Structure formats: C-alpha cells, structure tokens
Amino acid sequence: MEPQFKTIGILAKTNHPNINNVLTILLNFLQQQQLKIVITEKIAECIQTNSTHVASLEEIGSICDLIISVGGDGTFLAAAHASVQAQIPLVGINLGQVGFLVDIYPQELCEKLQEILFGKYNLETRFLLQVQIVRNQQIIKQEHALNEVVIHRWITPSMIEISTYINGQLLNTQRSDGLIIATPTGSTAYSLSAGGPILHPTLNAMVLVPLNPHTFSNRPIVIDSSAQIEIRFGQTRQINALISCDHLEIPQVLMSDHILIKKYDTPIKILHPQGHDFFYTLRKKLNWSVNNNLP
C-alpha cells in the first residue's frame, strides 16, 4: 500500500528552541517513506539536508499534496493562507503552549503521521472570512482570515466610533477600541480573550466581539455565516484605524473607508488523527474538569 500523499510541504517556526530536533525527526521519517519533501528557505537555513526541495511559501501552496505545519497556531495560520487556493490539506505538529489547530505532539509524530499518510485520519473543513477595504467606491485592498478580522484604533489615544450593518440593516453604533469578527476557528483565539463565546467548529456562524466598549450594554453577538457585514466609521475628524486579518496587517485605514466582511468562498481542509475530539481539546487546553479526574 502506497502513501496517499506524495509531495509534502513543510512550514515551521524556525526560532523555536526545539525546532532542529523536531525537524530532523520529521525529515528522516518522510525520507524513509520515499516522499518528495519541499521546505521553505528559512527551514533550509535552519537545518542541513540534501534530500529536500526549497520553495517559497506561495510555491509550496501550489505544488504539494499535503502541508505539515510545525509550530503553534500562528504557523498554522500562515500555512492556511498558503494552501487555501489549491485546497491542499493541512496537518499541525504542536510546539506551542496552547494550539487549538495543531494537535500532533513531537513524541507521537511518526506514529500519527504514518496513519495520516496512509489514509487514516479525520477530515475537517473550516471556512475563512474575506475582508475588502472600499475607498471612493473602489476596492483598494482584499485579504482573507481563518481566525478573525479585527478593526483597531491605531496610533491614537481616542476610541473609534464604529457602525455595524448586517445584510444592510444597522446592528449598532459603538465607541470602543475596536471590533473582532471571528469564525468558529477564531472563537478560541483573540475573540475568547476578549470575552466572546466558544463556537463549535462545525457551526456556520460568526461572532462579533467589541474591544473595550464604552458602554456595558455592548455584548458579543453570534450571526449566521452567510451574513454580509459592513463597518463604517463615525468620526468627524480623521483618525487612522488598523485592520488585522490573522497575522496580516492593513494599516492606515481612513475614517471614510467602508469595510466589507463575508464568508470566503473556499474553505481549508484540516487532517486530524483518528479519534480527534474537540471537547477533549477544550478540556485539555483550557484546564476544564481538572478536579474531576476526567481524561
């Protein structure tokens, strides 16, 4: 029986203290399977190997059958951006502190990857958000995000005034430090830190979470993922805003700009080891049920 995936791309958090050891184990394992291995230039600088091909992040996203992300959720998000257009599945190896997206640990790397390579895995699809910046009725910038789109105040001590429209209807106007629009995937990231609810990954929903709103009545709200969101600013004087899409930043957004956010047409594919359990992940990562002797 041959492996289901022939060309494997690898992305890694190269400044992690244990990265050389983990990459050595991973590369040796994949070479034993006689697979084509494609790595980034940063990995090539980090570890000496003659049995790999070096490519850019964009190239890896177009030529591989599978991408393995080695690091934390941040590294996984970068892999998601590289893979989404080509619909390449992702696998995450966890070197981070928490990591809701990367669920294989170094000590079980060979065992779990062996199963995945030969078709024994749980396939999960996650949707992304698309954000467009509209200025003078022209789209000047477009990005997508797996976790969240965040509108922040930028280089100013003042709050920003945000009006949010859902499918053309006004939801509210708030003065705050900003607003998070998160997917179910992102509901365990920045949104959770800001007091938002956890959404199960299978839900077709988005959550809007205000950042330090001026009034206590501004609360997070969950809406359907098919909704079209429009953000307008209410300032009469110019205050620059910053928009972040996962790890990508769009600076110097003007108060006259409109921000359009909707579900991105193309989802990503994540491969989990068999037996993957989202609720177990929550218990483990968030220290739930610590006094009940539960697994």
C-alpha positions as CSV (number, residue, x, y, z in Angstrom):
1,M,0.0,0.0,0.0
2,E,1.4,3.4,-1.1
3,P,1.1,6.7,0.9
4,Q,-1.9,8.8,-0.1
5,F,0.2,11.9,-0.3
6,K,3.4,12.0,-2.5
7,T,4.7,15.6,-2.2
8,I,4.9,17.1,1.3
9,G,5.4,20.7,2.1
10,I,6.8,21.8,5.5
11,L,6.4,25.1,7.2
12,A,8.0,25.7,10.6
13,K,8.5,28.2,13.4
14,T,12.3,28.2,12.9
15,N,13.1,30.3,16.1
16,H,11.6,27.7,18.4
17,P,14.3,26.2,20.7
18,N,13.4,22.6,19.9
19,I,12.9,23.1,16.1
20,N,16.1,21.4,14.9
21,N,15.4,18.2,16.8
22,V,11.7,18.0,15.6
23,L,12.6,18.8,12.0
24,T,15.3,16.2,12.0
25,I,12.9,13.5,13.2
26,L,10.2,14.7,10.7
27,L,12.5,14.8,7.7
28,N,14.0,11.4,8.5
29,F,10.6,9.9,8.8
30,L,9.3,11.4,5.5
31,Q,12.5,10.3,3.7
32,Q,12.0,6.7,4.9
33,Q,8.6,6.9,3.2
34,Q,10.4,7.9,0.0
35,L,8.3,11.0,-0.4
36,K,9.2,14.3,-2.1
37,I,9.8,17.0,0.5
38,V,9.5,20.7,-0.1
39,I,10.7,23.2,2.6
40,T,10.9,26.9,2.9
41,E,14.2,28.9,2.7
42,K,14.1,29.6,6.4
43,I,14.0,25.9,7.2
44,A,16.8,25.3,4.8
45,E,18.9,27.9,6.7
46,C,17.9,26.2,10.0
47,I,18.8,22.5,9.2
48,Q,21.3,20.9,6.8
49,T,19.6,18.4,4.4
50,N,20.3,17.3,0.8
51,S,17.0,15.4,0.3
52,T,14.6,18.2,0.0
53,H,13.5,20.9,-2.4
54,V,13.4,24.6,-1.4
55,A,10.5,26.8,-2.5
56,S,8.7,29.9,-1.5
57,L,5.5,29.8,0.6
58,E,3.4,30.5,-2.4
59,E,5.1,27.7,-4.4
60,I,4.6,25.2,-1.6
61,G,0.9,26.1,-1.7
62,S,0.7,25.2,-5.4
63,I,2.9,22.1,-5.8
64,C,2.3,19.9,-2.7
65,D,-0.3,17.3,-1.8
66,L,-0.1,17.9,1.9
67,I,1.4,20.7,4.1
68,I,2.7,20.0,7.6
69,S,2.9,23.0,9.9
70,V,5.5,22.7,12.7
71,G,5.0,25.2,15.5
72,G,1.9,26.8,17.0
73,D,-1.4,28.2,15.7
74,G,0.4,31.2,14.2
75,T,2.5,29.0,11.9
76,F,-0.6,27.0,11.1
77,L,-2.4,30.2,10.0
78,A,0.4,31.0,7.6
79,A,0.1,27.5,6.2
80,A,-3.7,28.0,5.8
81,H,-3.1,31.2,3.8
82,A,-0.7,29.4,1.5
83,S,-2.9,26.3,0.9
84,V,-6.4,27.7,0.6
85,Q,-6.5,28.4,-3.1
86,A,-5.1,25.0,-4.1
87,Q,-7.2,23.2,-1.5
88,I,-4.2,21.4,0.0
89,P,-5.0,19.7,3.3
90,L,-3.0,20.7,6.4
91,V,-1.6,18.8,9.4
92,G,-0.3,20.6,12.5
93,I,2.5,19.5,14.8
94,N,2.3,21.3,18.1
95,L,5.4,23.1,19.6
96,G,3.4,25.9,21.2
97,Q,1.8,26.5,24.6
98,V,-1.8,26.0,23.7
99,G,-2.5,25.4,20.0
100,F,-6.1,24.5,19.1
101,L,-5.3,23.8,15.4
102,V,-2.1,21.8,15.8
103,D,-2.9,18.5,17.6
104,I,0.1,16.2,17.0
105,Y,2.9,16.4,19.6
106,P,6.5,15.7,18.7
107,Q,6.7,12.5,20.8
108,E,3.9,10.9,18.7
109,L,4.9,12.5,15.4
110,C,6.0,9.3,13.5
111,E,3.0,7.2,14.7
112,K,0.3,9.8,13.9
113,L,1.8,10.8,10.5
114,Q,2.2,7.2,9.5
115,E,-1.6,6.8,9.9
116,I,-2.4,10.0,8.1
117,L,-0.2,9.3,5.2
118,F,-2.0,6.0,4.6
119,G,-5.5,7.5,4.8
120,K,-6.4,7.0,8.4
121,Y,-7.5,10.5,9.6
122,N,-10.5,12.7,10.3
123,L,-11.0,15.3,7.6
124,E,-12.4,18.7,8.8
125,T,-13.2,21.8,6.7
126,R,-13.1,25.3,8.2
127,F,-14.4,28.4,6.5
128,L,-12.5,31.7,6.3
129,L,-13.5,35.3,6.2
130,Q,-12.9,37.7,3.3
131,V,-12.4,41.4,4.0
132,Q,-12.5,44.2,1.5
133,I,-11.5,47.9,2.1
134,V,-13.6,50.2,-0.1
135,R,-12.4,53.7,-0.7
136,N,-14.2,56.1,-3.1
137,Q,-16.3,53.2,-4.3
138,Q,-13.2,51.2,-5.2
139,I,-11.8,48.0,-3.5
140,I,-8.3,49.1,-2.6
141,K,-7.4,46.0,-0.5
142,Q,-8.6,42.5,-0.1
143,E,-7.5,39.8,2.3
144,H,-8.8,36.6,4.0
145,A,-8.6,35.3,7.5
146,L,-9.1,31.9,9.1
147,N,-9.3,33.2,12.7
148,E,-10.6,36.7,12.7
149,V,-10.7,40.2,11.2
150,V,-10.1,42.9,13.8
151,I,-10.7,46.6,13.4
152,H,-8.4,48.5,15.9
153,R,-7.8,52.1,16.8
154,W,-4.3,52.9,15.6
155,I,-1.7,55.5,16.9
156,T,-4.4,57.4,18.8
157,P,-5.5,57.6,22.4
158,S,-9.1,58.1,21.3
159,M,-11.7,55.4,20.9
160,I,-13.1,54.9,17.4
161,E,-16.8,55.0,16.6
162,I,-18.0,52.0,14.6
163,S,-21.3,51.4,13.0
164,T,-22.0,47.8,12.1
165,Y,-24.5,46.8,9.4
166,I,-25.7,43.2,8.9
167,N,-27.2,42.5,5.5
168,G,-27.8,46.2,5.1
169,Q,-29.5,46.6,8.5
170,L,-27.9,48.6,11.3
171,L,-26.9,46.4,14.2
172,N,-25.4,49.1,16.4
173,T,-23.1,52.1,16.8
174,Q,-20.4,51.8,19.4
175,R,-17.4,53.7,20.8
176,S,-14.6,51.3,21.6
177,D,-11.0,50.2,21.0
178,G,-12.3,48.1,18.1
179,L,-14.2,45.1,17.0
180,I,-13.4,41.4,16.4
181,I,-15.3,39.4,13.7
182,A,-14.3,35.8,14.3
183,T,-15.0,32.4,12.7
184,P,-15.7,29.3,14.8
185,T,-12.0,28.6,14.4
186,G,-11.1,32.0,15.7
187,S,-13.6,31.8,18.6
188,T,-10.8,30.1,20.7
189,A,-8.3,32.8,19.9
190,Y,-8.4,36.6,20.3
191,S,-12.2,36.5,20.5
192,L,-12.1,34.2,23.5
193,S,-9.6,36.6,25.3
194,A,-11.9,39.5,24.7
195,G,-14.9,37.7,26.3
196,G,-16.5,36.1,23.3
197,P,-18.2,32.7,23.3
198,I,-16.6,29.5,22.0
199,L,-18.3,28.2,18.8
200,H,-18.1,24.6,17.8
201,P,-16.0,24.3,14.5
202,T,-18.9,22.8,12.6
203,L,-21.2,25.8,13.1
204,N,-22.0,28.0,10.2
205,A,-21.7,31.2,12.3
206,M,-19.6,34.2,13.0
207,V,-19.2,36.1,16.3
208,L,-18.8,39.9,16.7
209,V,-16.9,40.9,19.9
210,P,-16.4,44.6,20.9
211,L,-13.0,45.5,22.3
212,N,-13.3,47.6,25.5
213,P,-16.6,49.2,24.6
214,H,-17.5,52.4,26.3
215,T,-20.9,51.1,27.5
216,F,-21.5,47.8,29.3
217,S,-24.5,47.0,27.1
218,N,-22.4,46.3,24.1
219,R,-22.1,42.5,24.1
220,P,-20.8,39.8,21.7
221,I,-23.4,38.6,19.2
222,V,-23.4,35.4,17.0
223,I,-24.8,35.7,13.5
224,D,-25.2,33.3,10.5
225,S,-22.1,32.8,8.4
226,S,-24.0,33.8,5.3
227,A,-24.4,37.4,6.5
228,Q,-22.8,40.3,4.8
229,I,-21.1,42.7,7.3
230,E,-20.3,46.3,6.6
231,I,-18.3,48.5,9.0
232,R,-18.4,52.3,8.8
233,F,-16.7,54.9,11.0
234,G,-18.5,57.8,12.7
235,Q,-15.6,60.1,13.4
236,T,-15.9,63.7,12.0
237,R,-12.1,64.1,12.2
238,Q,-9.5,61.8,10.7
239,I,-8.2,59.0,13.0
240,N,-6.3,56.2,11.3
241,A,-7.5,52.6,12.0
242,L,-5.7,49.3,11.6
243,I,-7.2,46.1,10.3
244,S,-5.6,42.7,11.0
245,C,-6.5,39.5,9.2
246,D,-5.0,36.8,11.4
247,H,-1.3,37.7,11.2
248,L,-1.5,40.2,8.3
249,E,-2.0,43.9,9.0
250,I,-3.7,46.5,6.8
251,P,-2.6,49.9,8.3
252,Q,-3.8,53.5,7.7
253,V,-7.5,52.7,7.1
254,L,-9.3,56.0,6.7
255,M,-12.4,57.1,8.5
256,S,-14.1,57.5,5.1
257,D,-13.4,53.9,4.2
258,H,-16.0,51.1,4.3
259,I,-15.1,47.6,5.4
260,L,-16.9,44.7,3.9
261,I,-16.7,41.2,5.5
262,K,-18.3,38.0,4.4
263,K,-17.6,34.2,4.3
264,Y,-14.8,33.3,1.9
265,D,-15.9,31.0,-0.9
266,T,-13.1,28.5,-0.4
267,P,-12.6,26.6,2.9
268,I,-9.5,24.9,4.1
269,K,-9.0,21.2,4.9
270,I,-7.5,20.0,8.1
271,L,-6.4,16.4,8.7
272,H,-6.7,15.3,12.4
273,P,-5.5,12.0,13.8
274,Q,-8.3,9.4,14.1
275,G,-10.3,9.9,17.3
276,H,-9.9,13.7,17.3
277,D,-12.3,15.2,19.9
278,F,-12.9,18.9,20.0
279,F,-14.3,18.8,23.5
280,Y,-11.3,16.9,24.8
281,T,-9.1,19.6,23.2
282,L,-11.1,22.3,25.2
283,R,-10.7,20.4,28.4
284,K,-7.0,20.0,27.9
285,K,-6.1,23.4,26.6
286,L,-8.4,25.4,29.0
287,N,-7.9,23.2,32.1
288,W,-11.6,22.3,32.3
289,S,-12.6,19.4,34.6
290,V,-9.2,19.4,36.3
291,N,-10.7,18.2,39.6
292,N,-12.9,15.5,38.2
293,N,-10.2,13.0,37.1
294,L,-11.6,13.0,33.6
295,P,-9.4,12.1,30.6
